[in-house]
Amino acid sequence: MNGRIPVVLPPVAGELFSSWIVRHAAFYGVPSLTMLCHCLPEAVSLHVADRTLSRDQANRLAEMFSTDAKTVLRMTFANVQSSVHRFISKEPLQRCSNCKSGPSDPGPILRSDMQGWRITCPHCCRPFQDIAQGDHSHPFDQYHAAALRGEKLLDDDAERGIQTWTRPLELARLLLMRRVPCPFPRNAELWRYRVLGVAIPDLDDVIAKEGSFSPSPKHPILPLHIRPALLAGVAIVERVGPEMLQMLQAHTFGHNRNRFIEETDHLINSAFGLPGPRQMQLI
C-alpha cells in the first residue's frame, strides 16, 4: 500500500480508533501495527494511539483514509483530560448484546466498551454485559435510578468536562478510599471497608463475598456488577452537597484521613464560609 488507503471501511458509531485500524488490517491481510505504522511511522502501539493521538497525526490519518480529523479524533480518548484515563480500561470491559454485530462476530470495539464509569450502552441505553464474567447477580438493583444519574454525572465530566459543585470523577475516587468501620467489627478484614460503604451500606457484605477487592482511588474501575454502587454513591454525595463530605471525613483515619481532608476541605469550607485548610494529622 502506498499513499492513500484505496478501500476505506466506514467507522461504526462510537467505534474505538484501534478497532477501526484492526478492521482495516484484517481487510488488507497485514498485522495491525503494520497498518498503523503505514499511516504513522512514529506510532508505538494501537493502545498508545487511542490515548495520545495528536491533531497533526489526526490530520495525516484523515488524509490517508479520505475523512476528516474530527472524525478520527472522536474515535480516540486523546481529547479527554489525562485524569480521566485511569477510568479507561486497556481492554474491553463490557459489551452491549443488543448492539453487537451478530452471534458469531464480536464486532468492532466501541469506546464505551472501555469506559469504567458506564453500566449502560450509550447507543441503546440497555444494560451492559460483563465480558470477563458473563452474567452475574445484580446486588444493587435498589440503587438503579441513582446509579443511572451517577453514570450521567461521570459521563458528562469525562466526555464533556461538565461538572456541578465538584468533579464527579473525583468524588468517585474519594469514595474508594479505605475507611475504618464503626463499630469496629471483630476479626475485621480492613481491606474491604471503603468510604463508599457509608453511603451504600450493602457494599460491605457484597465485597466480603468477593474474596479480594483491588479497585482504589488510583485504579477506580470496579467490576460491572459492583459499579452501580459507586455510581449511586457519587449521585448521593453530589445531591446532598459538601455537607456530606464533612460527614464522610469522620470515617477515615491516619494517612487516608489526611488525603481526604486535603482533597475536600476547600469544598466544605467554601460551603460553610470557613477559613482555609486545616492542619494535617501527623499519624
C-alpha positions as CSV (number, residue, x, y, z in Angstrom):
1,M,0.0,0.0,0.0
2,N,1.2,3.4,-0.9
3,G,-0.3,6.9,-0.3
4,R,-4.0,7.0,0.4
5,I,-5.8,3.8,1.5
6,P,-7.7,2.7,-1.6
7,V,-10.6,1.0,0.2
8,V,-11.8,2.7,3.4
9,L,-14.1,0.9,5.9
10,P,-16.6,3.4,7.5
11,P,-16.3,3.5,11.3
12,V,-19.2,2.1,13.3
13,A,-20.9,4.7,15.5
14,G,-18.9,5.0,18.7
15,E,-16.0,2.8,17.4
16,L,-12.6,2.9,19.0
17,F,-9.8,4.1,16.8
18,S,-7.6,1.0,17.3
19,S,-10.6,-1.2,16.4
20,W,-11.1,0.7,13.1
21,I,-7.4,0.2,12.3
22,V,-7.6,-3.6,13.2
23,R,-10.5,-4.0,10.8
24,H,-8.5,-2.3,8.0
25,A,-5.6,-4.6,8.8
26,A,-7.8,-7.6,8.6
27,F,-9.2,-6.4,5.3
28,Y,-5.7,-5.9,3.8
29,G,-4.2,-9.0,5.4
30,V,-1.5,-7.3,7.3
31,P,-0.6,-7.1,11.1
32,S,-2.5,-4.3,12.9
33,L,0.7,-2.4,13.9
34,T,1.9,-2.6,10.3
35,M,-1.3,-1.0,9.2
36,L,-1.0,1.8,11.8
37,C,2.7,2.4,11.1
38,H,2.0,2.6,7.3
39,C,0.0,5.7,8.2
40,L,2.0,6.9,11.2
41,P,5.6,5.6,11.1
42,E,6.3,7.0,14.6
43,A,3.4,5.0,16.1
44,V,4.4,2.8,19.1
45,S,1.2,0.8,19.6
46,L,-2.5,0.9,19.0
47,H,-3.2,1.4,22.7
48,V,-1.0,4.5,22.8
49,A,-2.6,5.9,19.7
50,D,-6.0,5.5,21.3
51,R,-5.0,7.8,24.1
52,T,-2.4,10.2,22.7
53,L,-3.2,10.9,19.1
54,S,-2.3,14.5,18.2
55,R,-4.1,16.9,15.9
56,D,-1.2,16.7,13.4
57,Q,-1.4,12.9,13.4
58,A,-5.2,13.0,13.1
59,N,-4.8,15.3,10.0
60,R,-2.4,12.8,8.4
61,L,-4.7,9.9,9.1
62,A,-7.6,11.8,7.8
63,E,-5.8,12.4,4.5
64,M,-4.8,8.7,4.3
65,F,-8.3,7.5,5.0
66,S,-10.1,10.2,3.0
67,T,-12.0,11.5,6.0
68,D,-11.6,14.5,8.4
69,A,-9.5,14.9,11.5
70,K,-12.5,15.4,13.8
71,T,-13.9,12.0,12.9
72,V,-10.5,10.4,13.6
73,L,-10.1,12.2,17.0
74,R,-13.7,11.3,18.1
75,M,-12.7,7.7,17.9
76,T,-9.9,8.2,20.4
77,F,-9.6,9.3,24.1
78,A,-7.0,11.9,23.1
79,N,-9.3,14.9,23.8
80,V,-10.2,13.8,27.4
81,Q,-8.2,15.0,30.4
82,S,-5.4,12.8,31.4
83,S,-7.0,12.3,34.8
84,V,-9.9,10.5,33.1
85,H,-7.5,7.9,31.7
86,R,-7.5,6.0,34.9
87,F,-11.2,5.3,34.4
88,I,-10.5,3.8,30.9
89,S,-9.5,0.2,30.6
90,K,-6.7,-1.1,28.3
91,E,-9.0,-3.9,27.2
92,P,-12.8,-4.1,26.6
93,L,-14.7,-4.5,29.9
94,Q,-18.2,-4.8,28.7
95,R,-20.4,-5.0,25.6
96,C,-24.0,-4.5,24.6
97,S,-25.7,-7.7,23.5
98,N,-28.3,-5.6,21.6
99,C,-25.7,-3.6,19.5
100,K,-23.2,-6.4,18.7
101,S,-22.8,-7.4,15.0
102,G,-24.0,-11.0,15.2
103,P,-24.0,-14.2,17.2
104,S,-20.6,-15.3,16.0
105,D,-19.0,-12.0,15.2
106,P,-17.7,-10.0,18.2
107,G,-17.8,-6.9,16.0
108,P,-15.9,-3.6,16.4
109,I,-14.8,-2.5,19.8
110,L,-16.6,0.7,20.9
111,R,-15.2,3.5,23.1
112,S,-17.9,2.7,25.6
113,D,-16.7,-0.9,25.9
114,M,-13.6,0.6,27.7
115,Q,-15.2,3.2,29.9
116,G,-15.1,2.2,33.6
117,W,-17.9,4.6,34.6
118,R,-20.6,3.1,32.3
119,I,-23.2,0.5,33.1
120,T,-25.5,1.0,30.1
121,C,-24.9,1.3,26.4
122,P,-24.8,4.9,25.2
123,H,-26.4,4.0,21.9
124,C,-29.5,1.9,23.0
125,C,-29.4,2.5,26.8
126,R,-29.6,-1.2,27.6
127,P,-27.5,-2.7,30.4
128,F,-24.0,-3.8,29.6
129,Q,-22.8,-7.4,29.9
130,D,-19.5,-8.2,31.6
131,I,-17.1,-9.6,29.0
132,A,-14.9,-11.4,31.6
133,Q,-17.6,-12.8,34.0
134,G,-20.6,-13.0,31.8
135,D,-24.0,-13.0,33.6
136,H,-23.7,-12.0,37.2
137,S,-26.0,-11.2,40.1
138,H,-27.2,-7.6,40.5
139,P,-26.8,-6.8,44.2
140,F,-27.5,-3.1,43.8
141,D,-30.8,-3.1,41.8
142,Q,-32.4,-1.0,44.5
143,Y,-30.0,1.8,43.6
144,H,-30.7,1.6,39.9
145,A,-32.2,5.1,39.5
146,A,-29.4,6.7,41.5
147,A,-26.8,4.7,39.6
148,L,-28.1,6.0,36.2
149,R,-27.9,9.5,37.5
150,G,-24.3,8.9,38.7
151,E,-23.4,7.4,35.3
152,K,-24.6,10.6,33.6
153,L,-22.7,12.8,36.0
154,L,-19.4,10.9,35.4
155,D,-20.1,10.7,31.6
156,D,-20.7,14.5,31.5
157,D,-17.5,15.0,33.4
158,A,-15.3,12.6,31.4
159,E,-16.6,13.3,27.9
160,R,-17.7,16.9,28.1
161,G,-15.9,18.5,31.1
162,I,-19.3,19.3,32.7
163,Q,-19.4,19.3,36.5
164,T,-21.6,20.6,39.3
165,W,-20.1,21.9,42.6
166,T,-17.1,19.5,42.1
167,R,-15.9,16.9,39.7
168,P,-17.9,13.7,39.9
169,L,-14.9,11.6,38.8
170,E,-13.0,12.9,41.8
171,L,-16.0,12.1,44.1
172,A,-15.7,8.5,42.7
173,R,-12.1,8.3,43.6
174,L,-12.7,9.7,47.2
175,L,-15.4,7.1,47.8
176,L,-13.0,4.3,47.0
177,M,-10.6,5.3,49.8
178,R,-10.4,3.0,52.8
179,R,-12.4,3.7,55.9
180,V,-12.4,2.5,59.5
181,P,-15.8,0.8,60.2
182,C,-17.7,1.9,63.3
183,P,-18.4,0.0,65.5
184,F,-15.2,-1.9,64.8
185,P,-16.0,-5.5,63.9
186,R,-14.2,-8.4,65.5
187,N,-11.7,-10.2,63.1
188,A,-12.2,-7.4,60.6
189,E,-10.6,-7.6,57.2
190,L,-9.9,-3.9,56.8
191,W,-9.1,-4.1,53.1
192,R,-12.8,-4.4,52.3
193,Y,-14.1,-1.3,54.0
194,R,-14.4,1.7,51.7
195,V,-15.8,5.2,52.3
196,L,-18.5,4.3,49.7
197,G,-19.9,1.8,52.3
198,V,-21.1,4.7,54.4
199,A,-23.4,5.9,51.6
200,I,-24.2,2.4,50.3
201,P,-24.4,0.1,53.4
202,D,-25.0,-3.0,51.3
203,L,-21.5,-2.7,49.9
204,D,-19.6,-4.2,52.8
205,D,-21.4,-7.6,52.6
206,V,-21.1,-7.7,48.8
207,I,-17.3,-7.0,48.9
208,A,-16.9,-9.6,51.7
209,K,-18.1,-12.3,49.2
210,E,-15.7,-11.2,46.5
211,G,-12.6,-12.7,48.1
212,S,-10.4,-9.8,47.0
213,F,-11.1,-6.2,46.0
214,S,-8.4,-4.3,44.1
215,P,-10.1,-1.1,42.9
216,S,-8.8,2.0,44.7
217,P,-8.5,5.8,44.0
218,K,-5.5,5.0,41.8
219,H,-7.3,2.2,40.0
220,P,-11.0,3.1,40.2
221,I,-12.6,0.7,37.7
222,L,-15.0,-1.6,39.5
223,P,-16.4,-4.9,38.3
224,L,-19.6,-4.3,36.4
225,H,-21.9,-5.9,39.0
226,I,-20.5,-3.6,41.7
227,R,-20.2,-0.4,39.7
228,P,-23.8,0.7,40.3
229,A,-22.9,1.1,43.9
230,L,-20.1,3.6,43.1
231,L,-22.3,5.5,40.6
232,A,-25.2,5.7,43.1
233,G,-22.7,6.9,45.8
234,V,-21.5,9.7,43.5
235,A,-25.1,10.7,42.8
236,I,-26.0,10.7,46.5
237,V,-23.0,12.8,47.6
238,E,-23.4,15.2,44.6
239,R,-27.1,15.7,45.5
240,V,-26.5,16.2,49.3
241,G,-23.5,18.5,48.7
242,P,-20.3,19.3,50.5
243,E,-22.0,18.7,53.9
244,M,-21.9,15.0,53.2
245,L,-18.1,15.2,52.6
246,Q,-17.7,16.6,56.1
247,M,-19.6,13.6,57.5
248,L,-17.5,11.1,55.4
249,Q,-14.2,12.6,56.6
250,A,-15.1,11.3,60.1
251,H,-15.0,7.7,58.7
252,T,-11.3,7.9,57.6
253,F,-8.2,7.6,59.7
254,G,-4.4,8.4,59.5
255,H,-3.0,8.9,56.0
256,N,-6.3,8.3,54.3
257,R,-7.9,11.0,56.6
258,N,-5.2,13.5,55.7
259,R,-5.7,12.8,52.0
260,F,-9.5,13.0,52.3
261,I,-9.2,16.3,54.2
262,E,-6.7,17.7,51.7
263,E,-8.9,17.0,48.8
264,T,-12.3,18.0,50.3
265,D,-11.7,20.8,52.8
266,H,-11.8,23.6,50.2
267,L,-15.2,22.4,49.1
268,I,-16.5,22.1,52.7
269,N,-15.0,25.5,53.8
270,S,-16.5,27.2,50.7
271,A,-19.9,25.8,51.5
272,F,-19.8,26.8,55.2
273,G,-17.9,30.1,54.7
274,L,-15.0,28.8,56.8
275,P,-11.3,29.8,56.6
276,G,-8.5,27.8,54.8
277,P,-7.5,24.2,55.1
278,R,-6.9,22.5,58.4
279,Q,-3.7,21.3,59.9
280,M,-3.0,17.8,58.7
281,Q,-2.7,14.9,61.3
282,L,0.8,13.6,61.9
283,I,-0.3,10.0,62.3
